[in-house]
Structures are given as structure tokens and as C-alpha cells.
Amino acid sequence: MRDWQKRSRAETPVHTAEDAAQHPVGRVGKPEDIAQACLYLAAPEAGFITGVNLVIDGGMTIKMIYAE
């Protein structure tokens, strides 16, 4: 665990098959998924984008399955 990490975030979360099934892409998102979108938006290739609501959730909001 690094000094800046909260103790609760120090371990890699364990996700079940049910967790993955909630996402049409078949897996739970990772921080790297958000980072890749940020890198794209900061890159010259995104220079014509002036505003957008970018949903990065693996399609979960479309499927809308909530495990109990």
C-alpha cells in the first residue's frame, strides 16, 4: 500500500461473474478505462470535440441490471 492510498483501496477488488454480467462488455471497469478516455480527450486527435457527455460504464446504463 502506498502512503497516499486509503487502506480500503489498497487491495484489488474481487468481482464475481454476476458483477461482470451487468456490463455488456463482459467485465467490470478499471481505472485505466477512465484514464484512456482522459488521454484521448487531451490529445490533438480530439481537437474538434467541444462538448460531450461521455459515459464510460461498459454499457451498464443501457442494460440497467441491478444485482441484489
mmCIF file of the N, C-alpha and C atoms, coordinates in Angstrom:
data_MODEL
# 
_entry.id   MODEL 
# 
loop_
_atom_site.group_PDB 
_atom_site.id 
_atom_site.type_symbol 
_atom_site.label_atom_id 
_atom_site.label_alt_id 
_atom_site.label_comp_id 
_atom_site.label_asym_id 
_atom_site.label_entity_id 
_atom_site.label_seq_id 
_atom_site.pdbx_PDB_ins_code 
_atom_site.Cartn_x 
_atom_site.Cartn_y 
_atom_site.Cartn_z 
_atom_site.occupancy 
_atom_site.B_iso_or_equiv 
_atom_site.pdbx_formal_charge 
_atom_site.auth_seq_id 
_atom_site.auth_comp_id 
_atom_site.auth_asym_id 
_atom_site.auth_atom_id 
_atom_site.pdbx_PDB_model_num 
ATOM 1   N N  . MET A 1 1  ? 0.851   -1.181  0.000   1.00 0.00 ? 1  MET A N  1 
ATOM 2   C CA . MET A 1 1  ? 0.000   0.000   0.000   1.00 0.00 ? 1  MET A CA 1 
ATOM 3   C C  . MET A 1 1  ? 0.891   1.236   0.000   1.00 0.00 ? 1  MET A C  1 
ATOM 4   N N  . ARG A 1 2  ? 0.580   2.149   -0.895  1.00 0.00 ? 2  ARG A N  1 
ATOM 5   C CA . ARG A 1 2  ? 1.321   3.401   -0.951  1.00 0.00 ? 2  ARG A CA 1 
ATOM 6   C C  . ARG A 1 2  ? 0.768   4.355   0.101   1.00 0.00 ? 2  ARG A C  1 
ATOM 7   N N  . ASP A 1 3  ? 1.567   5.323   0.501   1.00 0.00 ? 3  ASP A N  1 
ATOM 8   C CA . ASP A 1 3  ? 1.162   6.263   1.546   1.00 0.00 ? 3  ASP A CA 1 
ATOM 9   C C  . ASP A 1 3  ? -0.114  7.010   1.204   1.00 0.00 ? 3  ASP A C  1 
ATOM 10  N N  . TRP A 1 4  ? -0.315  7.318   -0.076  1.00 0.00 ? 4  TRP A N  1 
ATOM 11  C CA . TRP A 1 4  ? -1.460  8.133   -0.465  1.00 0.00 ? 4  TRP A CA 1 
ATOM 12  C C  . TRP A 1 4  ? -2.739  7.327   -0.620  1.00 0.00 ? 4  TRP A C  1 
ATOM 13  N N  . GLN A 1 5  ? -2.651  6.018   -0.602  1.00 0.00 ? 5  GLN A N  1 
ATOM 14  C CA . GLN A 1 5  ? -3.830  5.184   -0.785  1.00 0.00 ? 5  GLN A CA 1 
ATOM 15  C C  . GLN A 1 5  ? -4.577  4.976   0.531   1.00 0.00 ? 5  GLN A C  1 
ATOM 16  N N  . LYS A 1 6  ? -5.886  4.985   0.434   1.00 0.00 ? 6  LYS A N  1 
ATOM 17  C CA . LYS A 1 6  ? -6.695  4.596   1.583   1.00 0.00 ? 6  LYS A CA 1 
ATOM 18  C C  . LYS A 1 6  ? -6.531  3.101   1.790   1.00 0.00 ? 6  LYS A C  1 
ATOM 19  N N  . ARG A 1 7  ? -6.590  2.687   3.008   1.00 0.00 ? 7  ARG A N  1 
ATOM 20  C CA . ARG A 1 7  ? -6.440  1.259   3.311   1.00 0.00 ? 7  ARG A CA 1 
ATOM 21  C C  . ARG A 1 7  ? -7.492  0.432   2.567   1.00 0.00 ? 7  ARG A C  1 
ATOM 22  N N  . SER A 1 8  ? -8.719  0.940   2.452   1.00 0.00 ? 8  SER A N  1 
ATOM 23  C CA . SER A 1 8  ? -9.786  0.201   1.776   1.00 0.00 ? 8  SER A CA 1 
ATOM 24  C C  . SER A 1 8  ? -9.545  0.063   0.285   1.00 0.00 ? 8  SER A C  1 
ATOM 25  N N  . ARG A 1 9  ? -8.686  0.881   -0.285  1.00 0.00 ? 9  ARG A N  1 
ATOM 26  C CA . ARG A 1 9  ? -8.407  0.836   -1.722  1.00 0.00 ? 9  ARG A CA 1 
ATOM 27  C C  . ARG A 1 9  ? -7.091  0.126   -2.033  1.00 0.00 ? 9  ARG A C  1 
ATOM 28  N N  . ALA A 1 10 ? -6.409  -0.348  -1.030  1.00 0.00 ? 10 ALA A N  1 
ATOM 29  C CA . ALA A 1 10 ? -5.090  -0.940  -1.234  1.00 0.00 ? 10 ALA A CA 1 
ATOM 30  C C  . ALA A 1 10 ? -5.156  -2.311  -1.891  1.00 0.00 ? 10 ALA A C  1 
ATOM 31  N N  . GLU A 1 11 ? -6.259  -3.021  -1.706  1.00 0.00 ? 11 GLU A N  1 
ATOM 32  C CA . GLU A 1 11 ? -6.378  -4.352  -2.274  1.00 0.00 ? 11 GLU A CA 1 
ATOM 33  C C  . GLU A 1 11 ? -7.144  -4.303  -3.586  1.00 0.00 ? 11 GLU A C  1 
ATOM 34  N N  . THR A 1 12 ? -6.828  -5.225  -4.466  1.00 0.00 ? 12 THR A N  1 
ATOM 35  C CA . THR A 1 12 ? -7.547  -5.332  -5.723  1.00 0.00 ? 12 THR A CA 1 
ATOM 36  C C  . THR A 1 12 ? -8.930  -5.905  -5.446  1.00 0.00 ? 12 THR A C  1 
ATOM 37  N N  . PRO A 1 13 ? -9.992  -5.229  -5.896  1.00 0.00 ? 13 PRO A N  1 
ATOM 38  C CA . PRO A 1 13 ? -11.336 -5.750  -5.637  1.00 0.00 ? 13 PRO A CA 1 
ATOM 39  C C  . PRO A 1 13 ? -11.567 -7.089  -6.342  1.00 0.00 ? 13 PRO A C  1 
ATOM 40  N N  . VAL A 1 14 ? -12.388 -7.907  -5.739  1.00 0.00 ? 14 VAL A N  1 
ATOM 41  C CA . VAL A 1 14 ? -12.751 -9.196  -6.325  1.00 0.00 ? 14 VAL A CA 1 
ATOM 42  C C  . VAL A 1 14 ? -14.161 -9.054  -6.876  1.00 0.00 ? 14 VAL A C  1 
ATOM 43  N N  . HIS A 1 15 ? -14.312 -9.286  -8.168  1.00 0.00 ? 15 HIS A N  1 
ATOM 44  C CA . HIS A 1 15 ? -15.612 -9.178  -8.814  1.00 0.00 ? 15 HIS A CA 1 
ATOM 45  C C  . HIS A 1 15 ? -16.097 -10.564 -9.222  1.00 0.00 ? 15 HIS A C  1 
ATOM 46  N N  . THR A 1 16 ? -17.379 -10.767 -9.066  1.00 0.00 ? 16 THR A N  1 
ATOM 47  C CA . THR A 1 16 ? -17.982 -12.052 -9.414  1.00 0.00 ? 16 THR A CA 1 
ATOM 48  C C  . THR A 1 16 ? -18.425 -12.044 -10.875 1.00 0.00 ? 16 THR A C  1 
ATOM 49  N N  . ALA A 1 17 ? -18.808 -13.211 -11.350 1.00 0.00 ? 17 ALA A N  1 
ATOM 50  C CA . ALA A 1 17 ? -19.360 -13.315 -12.709 1.00 0.00 ? 17 ALA A CA 1 
ATOM 51  C C  . ALA A 1 17 ? -20.630 -12.487 -12.816 1.00 0.00 ? 17 ALA A C  1 
ATOM 52  N N  . GLU A 1 18 ? -21.391 -12.412 -11.735 1.00 0.00 ? 18 GLU A N  1 
ATOM 53  C CA . GLU A 1 18 ? -22.608 -11.592 -11.727 1.00 0.00 ? 18 GLU A CA 1 
ATOM 54  C C  . GLU A 1 18 ? -22.275 -10.108 -11.905 1.00 0.00 ? 18 GLU A C  1 
ATOM 55  N N  . ASP A 1 19 ? -21.177 -9.664  -11.301 1.00 0.00 ? 19 ASP A N  1 
ATOM 56  C CA . ASP A 1 19 ? -20.734 -8.281  -11.486 1.00 0.00 ? 19 ASP A CA 1 
ATOM 57  C C  . ASP A 1 19 ? -20.416 -8.021  -12.956 1.00 0.00 ? 19 ASP A C  1 
ATOM 58  N N  . ALA A 1 20 ? -19.660 -8.914  -13.567 1.00 0.00 ? 20 ALA A N  1 
ATOM 59  C CA . ALA A 1 20 ? -19.279 -8.760  -14.975 1.00 0.00 ? 20 ALA A CA 1 
ATOM 60  C C  . ALA A 1 20 ? -20.493 -8.809  -15.891 1.00 0.00 ? 20 ALA A C  1 
ATOM 61  N N  . ALA A 1 21 ? -21.489 -9.624  -15.531 1.00 0.00 ? 21 ALA A N  1 
ATOM 62  C CA . ALA A 1 21 ? -22.684 -9.777  -16.369 1.00 0.00 ? 21 ALA A CA 1 
ATOM 63  C C  . ALA A 1 21 ? -23.522 -8.505  -16.434 1.00 0.00 ? 21 ALA A C  1 
ATOM 64  N N  . GLN A 1 22 ? -23.305 -7.592  -15.511 1.00 0.00 ? 22 GLN A N  1 
ATOM 65  C CA . GLN A 1 22 ? -24.050 -6.332  -15.516 1.00 0.00 ? 22 GLN A CA 1 
ATOM 66  C C  . GLN A 1 22 ? -23.579 -5.395  -16.624 1.00 0.00 ? 22 GLN A C  1 
ATOM 67  N N  . HIS A 1 23 ? -22.441 -5.686  -17.206 1.00 0.00 ? 23 HIS A N  1 
ATOM 68  C CA . HIS A 1 23 ? -21.853 -4.835  -18.234 1.00 0.00 ? 23 HIS A CA 1 
ATOM 69  C C  . HIS A 1 23 ? -21.868 -5.554  -19.581 1.00 0.00 ? 23 HIS A C  1 
ATOM 70  N N  . PRO A 1 24 ? -22.472 -4.977  -20.607 1.00 0.00 ? 24 PRO A N  1 
ATOM 71  C CA . PRO A 1 24 ? -22.468 -5.618  -21.920 1.00 0.00 ? 24 PRO A CA 1 
ATOM 72  C C  . PRO A 1 24 ? -21.068 -5.944  -22.451 1.00 0.00 ? 24 PRO A C  1 
ATOM 73  N N  . VAL A 1 25 ? -20.052 -5.223  -22.006 1.00 0.00 ? 25 VAL A N  1 
ATOM 74  C CA . VAL A 1 25 ? -18.696 -5.539  -22.464 1.00 0.00 ? 25 VAL A CA 1 
ATOM 75  C C  . VAL A 1 25 ? -18.130 -6.774  -21.766 1.00 0.00 ? 25 VAL A C  1 
ATOM 76  N N  . GLY A 1 26 ? -18.837 -7.279  -20.735 1.00 0.00 ? 26 GLY A N  1 
ATOM 77  C CA . GLY A 1 26 ? -18.453 -8.529  -20.101 1.00 0.00 ? 26 GLY A CA 1 
ATOM 78  C C  . GLY A 1 26 ? -17.424 -8.436  -19.001 1.00 0.00 ? 26 GLY A C  1 
ATOM 79  N N  . ARG A 1 27 ? -17.173 -7.243  -18.508 1.00 0.00 ? 27 ARG A N  1 
ATOM 80  C CA . ARG A 1 27 ? -16.229 -7.086  -17.408 1.00 0.00 ? 27 ARG A CA 1 
ATOM 81  C C  . ARG A 1 27 ? -16.549 -5.812  -16.643 1.00 0.00 ? 27 ARG A C  1 
ATOM 82  N N  . VAL A 1 28 ? -16.001 -5.730  -15.450 1.00 0.00 ? 28 VAL A N  1 
ATOM 83  C CA . VAL A 1 28 ? -16.139 -4.531  -14.628 1.00 0.00 ? 28 VAL A CA 1 
ATOM 84  C C  . VAL A 1 28 ? -15.050 -3.552  -15.044 1.00 0.00 ? 28 VAL A C  1 
ATOM 85  N N  . GLY A 1 29 ? -15.367 -2.287  -15.020 1.00 0.00 ? 29 GLY A N  1 
ATOM 86  C CA . GLY A 1 29 ? -14.409 -1.265  -15.420 1.00 0.00 ? 29 GLY A CA 1 
ATOM 87  C C  . GLY A 1 29 ? -13.215 -1.150  -14.493 1.00 0.00 ? 29 GLY A C  1 
ATOM 88  N N  . LYS A 1 30 ? -12.138 -0.611  -15.054 1.00 0.00 ? 30 LYS A N  1 
ATOM 89  C CA . LYS A 1 30 ? -10.898 -0.392  -14.313 1.00 0.00 ? 30 LYS A CA 1 
ATOM 90  C C  . LYS A 1 30 ? -10.558 1.092   -14.372 1.00 0.00 ? 30 LYS A C  1 
ATOM 91  N N  . PRO A 1 31 ? -9.770  1.588   -13.446 1.00 0.00 ? 31 PRO A N  1 
ATOM 92  C CA . PRO A 1 31 ? -9.347  2.989   -13.519 1.00 0.00 ? 31 PRO A CA 1 
ATOM 93  C C  . PRO A 1 31 ? -8.687  3.330   -14.854 1.00 0.00 ? 31 PRO A C  1 
ATOM 94  N N  . GLU A 1 32 ? -8.018  2.360   -15.450 1.00 0.00 ? 32 GLU A N  1 
ATOM 95  C CA . GLU A 1 32 ? -7.358  2.589   -16.735 1.00 0.00 ? 32 GLU A CA 1 
ATOM 96  C C  . GLU A 1 32 ? -8.359  2.927   -17.843 1.00 0.00 ? 32 GLU A C  1 
ATOM 97  N N  . ASP A 1 33 ? -9.588  2.438   -17.736 1.00 0.00 ? 33 ASP A N  1 
ATOM 98  C CA . ASP A 1 33 ? -10.620 2.758   -18.727 1.00 0.00 ? 33 ASP A CA 1 
ATOM 99  C C  . ASP A 1 33 ? -10.926 4.257   -18.712 1.00 0.00 ? 33 ASP A C  1 
ATOM 100 N N  . ILE A 1 34 ? -10.996 4.833   -17.540 1.00 0.00 ? 34 ILE A N  1 
ATOM 101 C CA . ILE A 1 34 ? -11.230 6.276   -17.409 1.00 0.00 ? 34 ILE A CA 1 
ATOM 102 C C  . ILE A 1 34 ? -10.001 7.041   -17.885 1.00 0.00 ? 34 ILE A C  1 
ATOM 103 N N  . ALA A 1 35 ? -8.831  6.552   -17.489 1.00 0.00 ? 35 ALA A N  1 
ATOM 104 C CA . ALA A 1 35 ? -7.590  7.223   -17.886 1.00 0.00 ? 35 ALA A CA 1 
ATOM 105 C C  . ALA A 1 35 ? -7.437  7.270   -19.397 1.00 0.00 ? 35 ALA A C  1 
ATOM 106 N N  . GLN A 1 36 ? -7.789  6.186   -20.098 1.00 0.00 ? 36 GLN A N  1 
ATOM 107 C CA . GLN A 1 36 ? -7.672  6.169   -21.560 1.00 0.00 ? 36 GLN A CA 1 
ATOM 108 C C  . GLN A 1 36 ? -8.590  7.206   -22.205 1.00 0.00 ? 36 GLN A C  1 
ATOM 109 N N  . ALA A 1 37 ? -9.795  7.358   -21.660 1.00 0.00 ? 37 ALA A N  1 
ATOM 110 C CA . ALA A 1 37 ? -10.710 8.367   -22.193 1.00 0.00 ? 37 ALA A CA 1 
ATOM 111 C C  . ALA A 1 37 ? -10.155 9.766   -21.960 1.00 0.00 ? 37 ALA A C  1 
ATOM 112 N N  . CYS A 1 38 ? -9.581  9.995   -20.799 1.00 0.00 ? 38 CYS A N  1 
ATOM 113 C CA . CYS A 1 38 ? -8.975  11.300  -20.494 1.00 0.00 ? 38 CYS A CA 1 
ATOM 114 C C  . CYS A 1 38 ? -7.814  11.601  -21.428 1.00 0.00 ? 38 CYS A C  1 
ATOM 115 N N  . LEU A 1 39 ? -6.978  10.597  -21.667 1.00 0.00 ? 39 LEU A N  1 
ATOM 116 C CA . LEU A 1 39 ? -5.844  10.789  -22.579 1.00 0.00 ? 39 LEU A CA 1 
ATOM 117 C C  . LEU A 1 39 ? -6.325  11.114  -23.986 1.00 0.00 ? 39 LEU A C  1 
ATOM 118 N N  . TYR A 1 40 ? -7.366  10.427  -24.432 1.00 0.00 ? 40 TYR A N  1 
ATOM 119 C CA . TYR A 1 40 ? -7.908  10.718  -25.755 1.00 0.00 ? 40 TYR A CA 1 
ATOM 120 C C  . TYR A 1 40 ? -8.420  12.160  -25.830 1.00 0.00 ? 40 TYR A C  1 
ATOM 121 N N  . LEU A 1 41 ? -9.191  12.565  -24.840 1.00 0.00 ? 41 LEU A N  1 
ATOM 122 C CA . LEU A 1 41 ? -9.765  13.909  -24.872 1.00 0.00 ? 41 LEU A CA 1 
ATOM 123 C C  . LEU A 1 41 ? -8.702  15.001  -24.774 1.00 0.00 ? 41 LEU A C  1 
ATOM 124 N N  . ALA A 1 42 ? -7.569  14.673  -24.186 1.00 0.00 ? 42 ALA A N  1 
ATOM 125 C CA . ALA A 1 42 ? -6.477  15.644  -24.069 1.00 0.00 ? 42 ALA A CA 1 
ATOM 126 C C  . ALA A 1 42 ? -5.551  15.633  -25.288 1.00 0.00 ? 42 ALA A C  1 
ATOM 127 N N  . ALA A 1 43 ? -5.746  14.681  -26.193 1.00 0.00 ? 43 ALA A N  1 
ATOM 128 C CA . ALA A 1 43 ? -4.873  14.527  -27.352 1.00 0.00 ? 43 ALA A CA 1 
ATOM 129 C C  . ALA A 1 43 ? -5.299  15.439  -28.502 1.00 0.00 ? 43 ALA A C  1 
ATOM 130 N N  . PRO A 1 44 ? -4.381  15.743  -29.395 1.00 0.00 ? 44 PRO A N  1 
ATOM 131 C CA . PRO A 1 44 ? -4.710  16.568  -30.559 1.00 0.00 ? 44 PRO A CA 1 
ATOM 132 C C  . PRO A 1 44 ? -5.827  15.971  -31.415 1.00 0.00 ? 44 PRO A C  1 
ATOM 133 N N  . GLU A 1 45 ? -5.939  14.637  -31.446 1.00 0.00 ? 45 GLU A N  1 
ATOM 134 C CA . GLU A 1 45 ? -6.978  13.994  -32.257 1.00 0.00 ? 45 GLU A CA 1 
ATOM 135 C C  . GLU A 1 45 ? -8.389  14.361  -31.798 1.00 0.00 ? 45 GLU A C  1 
ATOM 136 N N  . ALA A 1 46 ? -8.528  14.832  -30.579 1.00 0.00 ? 46 ALA A N  1 
ATOM 137 C CA . ALA A 1 46 ? -9.840  15.222  -30.050 1.00 0.00 ? 46 ALA A CA 1 
ATOM 138 C C  . ALA A 1 46 ? -10.052 16.729  -30.146 1.00 0.00 ? 46 ALA A C  1 
ATOM 139 N N  . GLY A 1 47 ? -9.237  17.389  -30.935 1.00 0.00 ? 47 GLY A N  1 
ATOM 140 C CA . GLY A 1 47 ? -9.270  18.841  -31.022 1.00 0.00 ? 47 GLY A CA 1 
ATOM 141 C C  . GLY A 1 47 ? -10.565 19.443  -31.547 1.00 0.00 ? 47 GLY A C  1 
ATOM 142 N N  . PHE A 1 48 ? -11.408 18.664  -32.199 1.00 0.00 ? 48 PHE A N  1 
ATOM 143 C CA . PHE A 1 48 ? -12.656 19.188  -32.739 1.00 0.00 ? 48 PHE A CA 1 
ATOM 144 C C  . PHE A 1 48 ? -13.831 18.925  -31.794 1.00 0.00 ? 48 PHE A C  1 
ATOM 145 N N  . ILE A 1 49 ? -13.568 18.232  -30.712 1.00 0.00 ? 49 ILE A N  1 
ATOM 146 C CA . ILE A 1 49 ? -14.612 17.976  -29.719 1.00 0.00 ? 49 ILE A CA 1 
ATOM 147 C C  . ILE A 1 49 ? -14.712 19.199  -28.815 1.00 0.00 ? 49 ILE A C  1 
ATOM 148 N N  . THR A 1 50 ? -15.913 19.782  -28.769 1.00 0.00 ? 50 THR A N  1 
ATOM 149 C CA . THR A 1 50 ? -16.099 20.983  -27.953 1.00 0.00 ? 50 THR A CA 1 
ATOM 150 C C  . THR A 1 50 ? -17.009 20.757  -26.756 1.00 0.00 ? 50 THR A C  1 
ATOM 151 N N  . GLY A 1 51 ? -17.648 19.650  -26.704 1.00 0.00 ? 51 GLY A N  1 
ATOM 152 C CA . GLY A 1 51 ? -18.503 19.340  -25.570 1.00 0.00 ? 51 GLY A CA 1 
ATOM 153 C C  . GLY A 1 51 ? -19.231 18.037  -25.790 1.00 0.00 ? 51 GLY A C  1 
ATOM 154 N N  . VAL A 1 52 ? -19.260 17.215  -24.756 1.00 0.00 ? 52 VAL A N  1 
ATOM 155 C CA . VAL A 1 52 ? -19.919 15.919  -24.874 1.00 0.00 ? 52 VAL A CA 1 
ATOM 156 C C  . VAL A 1 52 ? -20.144 15.355  -23.475 1.00 0.00 ? 52 VAL A C  1 
ATOM 157 N N  . ASN A 1 53 ? -21.216 14.605  -23.306 1.00 0.00 ? 53 ASN A N  1 
ATOM 158 C CA . ASN A 1 53 ? -21.397 13.807  -22.093 1.00 0.00 ? 53 ASN A CA 1 
ATOM 159 C C  . ASN A 1 53 ? -20.859 12.424  -22.412 1.00 0.00 ? 53 ASN A C  1 
ATOM 160 N N  . LEU A 1 54 ? -19.733 12.103  -21.874 1.00 0.00 ? 54 LEU A N  1 
ATOM 161 C CA . LEU A 1 54 ? -19.065 10.847  -22.178 1.00 0.00 ? 54 LEU A CA 1 
ATOM 162 C C  . LEU A 1 54 ? -19.341 9.846   -21.058 1.00 0.00 ? 54 LEU A C  1 
ATOM 163 N N  . VAL A 1 55 ? -20.123 8.841   -21.357 1.00 0.00 ? 55 VAL A N  1 
ATOM 164 C CA . VAL A 1 55 ? -20.457 7.807   -20.373 1.00 0.00 ? 55 VAL A CA 1 
ATOM 165 C C  . VAL A 1 55 ? -19.482 6.656   -20.557 1.00 0.00 ? 55 VAL A C  1 
ATOM 166 N N  . ILE A 1 56 ? -18.721 6.385   -19.521 1.00 0.00 ? 56 ILE A N  1 
ATOM 167 C CA . ILE A 1 56 ? -17.719 5.319   -19.570 1.00 0.00 ? 56 ILE A CA 1 
ATOM 168 C C  . ILE A 1 56 ? -18.135 4.278   -18.532 1.00 0.00 ? 56 ILE A C  1 
ATOM 169 N N  . ASP A 1 57 ? -19.028 3.380   -18.939 1.00 0.00 ? 57 ASP A N  1 
ATOM 170 C CA . ASP A 1 57 ? -19.561 2.413   -17.984 1.00 0.00 ? 57 ASP A CA 1 
ATOM 171 C C  . ASP A 1 57 ? -19.717 1.014   -18.569 1.00 0.00 ? 57 ASP A C  1 
ATOM 172 N N  . GLY A 1 58 ? -19.099 0.751   -19.694 1.00 0.00 ? 58 GLY A N  1 
ATOM 173 C CA . GLY A 1 58 ? -19.189 -0.576  -20.290 1.00 0.00 ? 58 GLY A CA 1 
ATOM 174 C C  . GLY A 1 58 ? -20.590 -0.948  -20.750 1.00 0.00 ? 58 GLY A C  1 
ATOM 175 N N  . GLY A 1 59 ? -21.446 0.040   -20.917 1.00 0.00 ? 59 GLY A N  1 
ATOM 176 C CA . GLY A 1 59 ? -22.805 -0.198  -21.370 1.00 0.00 ? 59 GLY A CA 1 
ATOM 177 C C  . GLY A 1 59 ? -23.795 -0.486  -20.248 1.00 0.00 ? 59 GLY A C  1 
ATOM 178 N N  . MET A 1 60 ? -23.357 -0.355  -19.005 1.00 0.00 ? 60 MET A N  1 
ATOM 179 C CA . MET A 1 60 ? -24.215 -0.709  -17.880 1.00 0.00 ? 60 MET A CA 1 
ATOM 180 C C  . MET A 1 60 ? -25.498 0.123   -17.823 1.00 0.00 ? 60 MET A C  1 
ATOM 181 N N  . THR A 1 61 ? -25.440 1.388   -18.162 1.00 0.00 ? 61 THR A N  1 
ATOM 182 C CA . THR A 1 61 ? -26.650 2.212   -18.075 1.00 0.00 ? 61 THR A CA 1 
ATOM 183 C C  . THR A 1 61 ? -27.687 1.818   -19.121 1.00 0.00 ? 61 THR A C  1 
ATOM 184 N N  . ILE A 1 62 ? -27.258 1.202   -20.200 1.00 0.00 ? 62 ILE A N  1 
ATOM 185 C CA . ILE A 1 62 ? -28.207 0.720   -21.199 1.00 0.00 ? 62 ILE A CA 1 
ATOM 186 C C  . ILE A 1 62 ? -28.875 -0.556  -20.715 1.00 0.00 ? 62 ILE A C  1 
ATOM 187 N N  . LYS A 1 63 ? -28.103 -1.431  -20.139 1.00 0.00 ? 63 LYS A N  1 
ATOM 188 C CA . LYS A 1 63 ? -28.634 -2.721  -19.700 1.00 0.00 ? 63 LYS A CA 1 
ATOM 189 C C  . LYS A 1 63 ? -29.463 -2.591  -18.421 1.00 0.00 ? 63 LYS A C  1 
ATOM 190 N N  . MET A 1 64 ? -29.044 -1.764  -17.499 1.00 0.00 ? 64 MET A N  1 
ATOM 191 C CA . MET A 1 64 ? -29.748 -1.460  -16.254 1.00 0.00 ? 64 MET A CA 1 
ATOM 192 C C  . MET A 1 64 ? -30.159 -2.710  -15.471 1.00 0.00 ? 64 MET A C  1 
ATOM 193 N N  . ILE A 1 65 ? -29.206 -3.563  -15.192 1.00 0.00 ? 65 ILE A N  1 
ATOM 194 C CA . ILE A 1 65 ? -29.430 -4.725  -14.327 1.00 0.00 ? 65 ILE A CA 1 
ATOM 195 C C  . ILE A 1 65 ? -28.787 -4.412  -12.984 1.00 0.00 ? 65 ILE A C  1 
ATOM 196 N N  . TYR A 1 66 ? -29.537 -4.581  -11.936 1.00 0.00 ? 66 TYR A N  1 
ATOM 197 C CA . TYR A 1 66 ? -29.015 -4.331  -10.607 1.00 0.00 ? 66 TYR A CA 1 
ATOM 198 C C  . TYR A 1 66 ? -29.077 -5.626  -9.799  1.00 0.00 ? 66 TYR A C  1 
ATOM 199 N N  . ALA A 1 67 ? -27.925 -6.068  -9.370  1.00 0.00 ? 67 ALA A N  1 
ATOM 200 C CA . ALA A 1 67 ? -27.855 -7.297  -8.564  1.00 0.00 ? 67 ALA A CA 1 
ATOM 201 C C  . ALA A 1 67 ? -28.268 -6.972  -7.136  1.00 0.00 ? 67 ALA A C  1 
ATOM 202 N N  . GLU A 1 68 ? -28.909 -7.935  -6.518  1.00 0.00 ? 68 GLU A N  1 
ATOM 203 C CA . GLU A 1 68 ? -29.318 -7.742  -5.127  1.00 0.00 ? 68 GLU A CA 1 
ATOM 204 C C  . GLU A 1 68 ? -28.447 -8.526  -4.206  1.00 0.00 ? 68 GLU A C  1 
# 
